[in-house]
């Protein structure tokens, strides 16, 4: 149930934040919002319900702190919903789940204005998109008309209904899922909507040891045991710190060269957009912060190029027959582009903070 102040939002209101789950207490909260330290604690909290998915937790944190959204694609039953629910619990924010179906309408997502005869006026009843963490489950089962209801929300953090624009809570993260098996009754996401997702990744099957642990934890019920580490205000503060992470001119140029190379590659019909390049820029800042650094390295960019760019590309006909996936094409591009000395920080600021930590799996070489 959403707060009363959101249910009766006036026209063009000032931004307001819904009530959130209380944090675990001032004494246990970090004295300073060190991004890497907080990320470690979030990962540990999520791990009480989700087994062996620290790298995936990091990718979702990157999407959240970079102001983006994530698309998770895999077979049913691999823990996509559990991961989203557990992350929301660890963050201490509100969680909304939308089960997409072919008969769903846009108003089922954004909300609807209902006439109140006692007040002789219309009252806006917000839809489930008015949440901090929104799970769009099986998003490709809905029609393109319904899918489009998320476009404004994901791009601008707001919803327009009956000519009235209402802000969404801050922070705001959409985690969409779609299954890789079975195309009957599904509608592929259009390119414009795929471009709204900062990251795309797959969950993958657990190892034998991890699967035994999953059996003991009890699946979805384990999410109720996840303890909140911080609250919505803290997440906003963390995102502000991520935005201050330094990106050298050489590293920014490296991002531009990668994006332009996707547009000029002979096997790619549609390359990365400027929005994709900006997304890679912000994601690299978040990855650096999670690794305990306040500067971005070329490896931050290279390791995230696949998750940020691959799902936005359109390959030319014949590439699938040759086994060339979009991810493989991005990896080939990043491998071919040289990394010169101008991209490396000459005097790394606060170098002593550059530690891998529990969330440093990507920093230790994932994706290289």
Buried (B, 14 or more C-beta within 10 A) or exposed (E): EBBEEBBEBEEEBEEEBBEBBEBBEEEEBBEEBBBBBBBBBBBBBBBBBBBBBBBBBBBBBBBBBBBBBBBBBBBEEBBBBBBBBBBBBBBBBBBBBBBBBEEBEBBBBBBBBEEEEEEEEBEBBBBBBBBBBBBBBBBBBBBEEBBBBBBBBBBEBEBEBEEBEBBBBBBBBBBBBBBEEEEEEBBEBEEEBBBBBBBBBBBBEBEEEEEEEBEEBEEEEBBEEBBBBBBBBBBEBBBEBBBEBBBBEBBBEBBEBBBBBBEEBEBBEEBBBEBBBBBBBBBBBBBBBBBBBBBBBBBBBBBBBBBBBBBBBEBEEEBEEEEBBBBBBBBBBBEEBEBEEEBBBEEBEEEEBBEBBBBBBBBEEEBE
